[in-house]
């Protein structure tokens, strides 16, 4: 099975193969909220969560508009936060090296039935959650970390880590020039 994702203007489309092999979670951290707010993207839940699907980058393929992929960082050492340059649709978070194969895809861009991505298995960083629907505490964190480690190890051992749309050989640099937002911009977008 393949899940289709698209930016809000339709210029960029990407597919995720076998999405149910991933781990679906909702993250309430200040950085995920700041990323969405900085882009002006309406993807946060009522409690400030970001619905994510953790998958291997080798599962992600851009079928249209790959040239629209843009990279934002909230700090020089922060996560790589990918979005489209055409309409600022959040796409995914990755670690800063292709050798650490990890992609956390934004479920808000999914174009199919919600159940195709599987059930939400974890709620993390709930200390930042607020308002109606706020979870009382983190849940599923251990299972999420184990799945992350297993996925990362399998990608490294198999060599599939090199099949990534986010980094390019020979030096495995990001496919887009990182834009690090200023401290003022980051504080303005904070929850």
C-alpha positions in Angstrom: 0.0 0.0 0.0 1.1 3.5 -0.7 -0.2 6.7 1.0 -0.3 9.9 -1.0 0.6 13.3 0.6 0.3 16.7 -1.1 1.0 20.3 -0.3 -2.0 22.6 0.0 -1.6 24.2 -3.4 -1.1 20.8 -5.1 2.3 21.6 -6.7 4.1 19.1 -4.6 3.2 15.4 -4.1 5.0 12.6 -2.3 4.2 9.0 -1.6 5.0 6.8 1.4 5.2 3.1 0.8 3.9 0.8 3.5 2.8 3.6 5.9 1.6 1.2 8.5 5.2 0.0 9.0 5.8 3.4 10.6 4.8 4.7 14.0 2.1 7.3 14.3 2.2 9.7 17.2 1.2 13.2 18.2 4.0 15.5 19.4 3.2 18.6 21.5 6.7 20.0 21.8 7.3 23.7 21.6 9.5 23.2 18.5 6.9 21.4 16.5 4.4 24.1 17.4 6.9 26.8 16.5 7.6 25.3 13.1 3.9 25.2 12.2 3.3 28.8 13.5 6.4 30.2 11.8 5.1 28.8 8.4 1.5 29.9 9.1 0.4 26.3 8.7 -2.9 25.2 10.2 -1.8 21.6 11.2 -1.9 21.7 15.0 -4.5 19.9 16.9 -6.8 21.8 19.3 -4.3 20.9 22.1 -1.3 22.1 20.1 -0.2 18.6 18.8 1.4 17.7 15.5 0.1 14.4 14.0 3.2 12.6 12.7 4.1 9.3 11.0 7.7 8.2 11.8 9.0 6.2 8.8 12.3 5.5 7.1 13.3 8.1 4.4 13.6 5.2 1.9 9.8 4.9 2.2 9.3 8.5 0.9 9.3 9.4 -2.9 8.5 12.7 -4.4 6.4 12.2 -7.5 5.8 15.9 -8.3 7.4 19.2 -7.2 10.6 17.8 -5.5 12.3 21.1 -6.5 9.8 22.8 -4.1 11.4 21.1 -1.0 12.7 23.7 1.4 14.6 23.3 4.7 14.1 25.3 7.9 15.9 25.0 11.2 14.8 26.6 14.4 18.5 26.7 15.5 21.8 25.9 13.9 22.0 22.5 15.6 18.2 21.8 15.4 16.3 19.2 13.5 15.9 19.6 9.7 12.3 20.7 9.3 11.2 20.3 5.7 8.4 22.2 4.0 7.3 23.2 0.5 8.5 26.6 -0.8 5.4 26.9 -3.0 2.9 27.2 -0.2 4.7 26.5 3.1 3.1 23.1 3.7 5.1 21.2 6.4 6.4 17.9 5.0 8.7 16.2 7.5 11.3 16.4 10.2 14.6 14.6 9.8 17.8 14.4 11.7 20.7 16.4 10.3 22.5 13.5 8.7 21.4 11.0 6.0 23.4 8.4 8.0 20.7 8.6 10.7 17.8 7.6 8.5 14.7 9.0 10.1 11.7 10.9 8.8 8.7 12.2 10.8 6.1 13.0 8.2 3.3 15.5 8.8 0.0 13.6 8.6 -2.0 16.8 7.9 -0.7 16.5 4.3 -2.1 13.0 3.8 -4.7 12.8 1.1 -6.4 9.5 1.9 -8.4 7.9 4.7 -7.0 8.5 8.2 -7.0 4.8 9.0 -4.5 4.1 6.2 -1.7 5.6 8.4 -2.6 3.4 11.3 -3.6 4.3 14.8 -1.9 6.9 17.0 0.4 4.9 19.2 2.1 7.6 21.3 1.5 11.1 22.7 4.8 12.8 23.5 6.0 16.1 25.0 2.5 16.6 26.6 3.9 19.2 29.0 3.5 21.7 26.1 -0.1 20.6 25.4 -2.9 23.0 26.3 -6.7 23.5 26.1 -9.4 21.0 25.2 -8.2 17.5 24.4 -4.9 17.9 26.3 -3.5 14.5 27.3 -2.8 14.1 30.9 0.7 12.6 30.3 3.0 11.1 27.8 2.1 7.6 26.6 3.7 5.1 24.2 7.1 6.8 24.4 9.0 3.5 25.1 7.4 1.7 22.2 8.1 4.7 19.9 11.8 4.8 20.8 12.2 1.0 20.2 10.5 1.2 16.8 12.7 4.2 15.9 15.9 2.3 16.9 14.8 -0.8 15.0 13.9 1.2 11.9 17.2 3.1 12.0 19.3 -0.1 12.5 17.5 -1.9 9.6 18.1 1.0 7.2 21.8 1.3 8.1 22.5 -2.4 7.9 20.6 -2.9 4.6 22.1 0.2 3.0 18.6 1.7 2.3 19.7 4.8 4.3 21.1 6.0 0.9 17.6 6.0 -0.6 16.5 9.4 0.7 14.8 12.3 -1.0 16.1 14.7 1.7 19.9 14.3 1.2 22.1 13.8 -1.9 25.3 12.0 -2.6 28.2 12.1 -2.8 28.6 14.2 0.4 25.0 13.5 1.6 24.2 17.2 2.1 20.6 18.4 2.3 18.9 18.8 -1.1 17.9 22.3 0.0 20.0 25.1 1.6 19.1 25.2 5.3 17.4 28.5 6.4 18.0 29.0 10.2 15.4 31.4 11.6 16.5 34.1 13.9 16.0 33.9 17.7 13.4 36.7 17.4 11.4 34.7 14.8 11.7 31.6 16.9 10.4 33.4 20.1 7.6 35.0 18.1 6.4 31.5 17.0 6.7 29.9 20.4 3.6 28.6 22.2 
